[in-house]
Amino acid sequence: MRIASSKCVRPLTACAAILSASLFAGTTADAGQADDTLNAAFTKEVENVDLYYTTAREGLILSHSVWDGLTYRDPVSGKYVGNLATAWRWIDDTTLEFDLRKGVKFHNGEPFDADDVVATVNYVVDPKNGVKAPQNVNWMKSAEKVDPYKVRIHLVAPFPAALEFLSSVVPIYPNEYYAKVGPSGMATHPVGTGPYKVESVEPGRHFVLKKNEDHFKGPKADATIGTVDIRTIPEVNTQLAELATGGLDLIWGVPTDQAEMLQAQGGFQVMNKETMRVGYITMDAAKRTGDTPMANKKVREAINYAIDRKGIVDALIKGSAQVIDSACSPIQFGCDQDVKTYDYDPEKAKALLQEAGYGDGFSVEFYAYRDRSAAEALMNNLSAVGIQPHLNYLQYAALADKVRQDGIPVGFMTWGSNSIADVSAILPEFFGGGGQDQARDKEVMEAIETGDTSIDEEVRKESYGKALKRIADEAYWVPLWTYGTNYAMSEETDFEPTSDEIVRFFDVKWK
């Protein structure tokens, strides 16, 4: 969907900076195409390019271009096809057997075979190795080599989303190289089998990818652009200025008001594409941060009623965003929509706070890492009912670590489910008893466990529905909205975004 034109509603200084920069766009806008280098920007720092040691969306984006999984989900059809594997079969409910692709080489020349799969799986499932997002791998028990090009992966329990996870968040690493360098070496000198190889890494700041001339003929397209140069630029205004002057060819996650301004200005391609990402407010119901008002159900309900979700979507988020009531993306399997809803009702919120013993309100530390204008709107909603939030605006990695280690009283965050269209990619992460679970509700955990381990679709739907209903009844979250992502690119860049929110650099071309 194209963004409709609109006046800039950012502070005049921000608009002026972008507009003034655009005056020079005509002189350098084709710089990327001229030297066959696609210049792109990350907004968030990637704490580690080794996907097993990052949860940032940017890490997943890099992984798709640099590494491969056993399977691949076609982003258009949604069908699973062979990638490093050519065929697979269920031996029983907890055993998957794969025939591996022959003739594949890693970027360092190491040949790919069963030993790489076995070593990767057995390493990441071992708790002592501290994978950052254990839910991505802890459904696997082990892997065994059948012959040089056949492996079996043994599951802890039946896991119907196995092919989905294997296609996206379980990249296969070279066993000999990884044994030598480990996560720290993979973070600074990555080696994969993907369409792009990594030429250089400046951790958290700068990544240079080069076309892999020896890429095998799998489901991913061969890269057509010779070099991809990615810099971390936290300020969107700076990204927009560089796009205008030709310093960047492709950016995404552009705030809607600025995307509208770019579209009205002309000279750029601006698109909005729906995604699986959802925004939410998390609250410390489990008292991880101490004696907090968030442990009181009436307070959590009050916060739900205090938030004008539709107003914020209409004014700030826009695009393809929609208000949600359930703690998942509506396009994910198992995302039951028949849950308790909380309409915007500030008077009811005030009454609930009175009943909870907080008629005079209270102060609270409020955390966020993105969409500052939306975070401020949410805080204004809370202030209007007597809750005084104090903003702590952090980088994503720092905030995610804080939630996992200590918990936070209240926070506005988002989750893209690693682009996995199944609620098993979101519910266990936030309500399965792990580091980001601020509810620690055993009834919810048990329902999720049942859904995660059944191969019966109806059982899964019923179990996940039970969990989602209790999450809503207990007001553990404020589900806010889905996100569409705004992409902006030069007129010479040819790229069609997909709904899984993954920028596949190997699909980007020059016009």
Beta strands, then each sheet from edge to edge (+ up, - down):
strand 1: 37-42
strand 2: 71-73
strand 3: 80-82
strand 4: 85-92
strand 5: 95-100
strand 6: 140-147
strand 7: 150-155
strand 8: 196-202
strand 9: 206-211
strand 10: 227-232
strand 11: 250-252
strand 12: 268-283
strand 13: 362-368
strand 14: 387-393
strand 15: 410-415
strand 16: 477-490
strand 17: 493-494
strand 18: 509-510
sheet 1: 1+ 10+ 9- 8+
sheet 2: 2+ 3-
sheet 3: 4+ 5- 7+ 6-
sheet 4: 11+ 16- 12+ 15- 13- 14-
sheet 5: 17+ 18-
end
